[in-house]
């Protein structure tokens, strides 16, 4: 790292040891262990890897996990926007409580969320017994997985959209209004385009969280192979059967998706920064 | 935006009060307003508020005596102890790393900085299950170091060290992610002035850098701690579930739940729910303090 220099001068101490410690700790805790997945999976060879990740049970888990994650992220996109809009733009009783509690899924351990949602939606739960009476079952069905994914993804959308909504340029909206544009066209033509990078980012974050989620899902899912078995659970199942290679192959496939998403989110965020920078 | 990935984002520092919706051009018809508030609030109640209330309702379903009796169990007390141990190791380690890494990343320019920032974020984009798996692949009986560890009689997987490692991994980015943007915004001038005036590196850090980032640091540590005590997936993979020995609070909750011991499961879960509420209160308090200090600094 000979190219290193302090912003204005070299009077600030600690660059060398700081960088050394950072890289060493990062390598020991994150990079070397993560590389174990790649190396172990590569022992399989491509055809071996492909056989594992395209076996019917694994494919069924992909369909379930990715399908429901997209649906949950989409639901959060719509309702998260409504919630963010209500909390930033309107004053109403309970607003501050809602604003403070939106982060609950970040702070509440996933296992606690899992058993709480299961209690809520099971046959004699507050919502479950009511839904049962109109013939809808949520707990121990794929619908239960969806509920858990909505729970853990909600704050990502709200918290990404909220700051953009707050800093939205009032003048552009007022100009549109003074030129005779109604509220709906102003929303569609002025507000939505400004919000869209943040909305996409929130969607991608919620989606990324949902595909890897384990704790809050497994309690409510029912976990029936081919029907309600998510991919992370399948990794655990393989591990419990001492099928380390199988577990690693599935984990490697999930890592590929996670990294692709990470790249997408970074791209979206720089787009978002440019978009809001140009407007604000 | 990184703060969003990090968990609880910084939210609206002081901005909310200033933006009361103006009448006229920027307001919607009343039916739209009530519609949006109604839909948003209903979604909030169903998906956030009711699950939270359900934890406490289930915990106290058979009364306060049954609630407290749930804790008079040696396995449960063991789980509480192990959770405290794991957090007591993981949080200081990641705090030390967070401060050092944030200093390096925020105060110096060097090639590959953005890549380093992305790599630091990796633990947030990895499924908790995969986070546990990677340590099994390194330290497990079949893993890279497995034979050597067995020869020397050291247990990491299905033992306390594995639980601590998995906890360190999943809480890795919290502190550094809070500090980097703060330290960057602060710039280098104050620290440089301190150095020119003859302060040692440690004096400069303690008197100038630390006071400037103390709220962000506190916030990062709070988040790191909440996640350390609540992690389930990663810890579950490396724990081995030995009752009274390798179960943390969330794992013990799962065991009690699967034993149909609902009151005990929810009583123990309520501890974690309470911790989550404290975390949220701390977040709001820290944000209010930070906003107040920003305001004071801008006025003076």
Interface residues (C-beta under 8 A of the other chain):
Chain A: X1 X3 X4 X5 X6 X7 X8 X9 X11 X12 X13 X14 X15 X18 X19 X21 X22 X23 X25 X26 X29 X30 X31 X32 X33 X34 X36 X37 X40 X79 X82 X83 X85 X86 X87 X88 X89 X90 X91 X92 X94 X98 X99 X100 X101 X102 X103 X104 X105 X106 X107 X108 X109 X110 X111 X112 X113 X115 X116 X117 X119 X120 X125 X126 X127 X147 X150 X151 X154 X155 X156 X159 X160 X162 X163 X166 X167 X170 X173 X174 X177 X178 X183 X201 X205 X208 X211 X212 X213 X214 X215 X219 X232 X233 X235 X236 X239 X242 X244 X247 X248 X251 X254 X255 X258 X259 X261 X262 X265 X266 X269 X272 X273
Chain B: X1 X4 X5 X7 X8 X9 X11 X12 X15 X16 X19 X20 X21 X22 X24 X25 X26 X28 X29 X32 X33 X36 X37 X39 X40 X41 X43 X44 X46 X47 X48 X49 X50 X51 X52 X54 X55 X58 X97 X100 X101 X103 X104 X105 X107 X108 X109 X110 X111 X116 X118 X119 X120 X121 X122 X123 X125 X126 X127 X128 X129 X130 X133 X134 X135 X136 X137 X138 X140 X142 X143 X144 X165 X168 X169 X172 X187 X188 X191 X192 X195 X196 X201 X204 X223 X226 X229 X230 X231 X232 X233 X236 X237 X249 X250 X251 X253 X254 X257 X262 X265 X266 X269 X272 X273 X275 X276 X277 X279 X280 X281 X283 X284
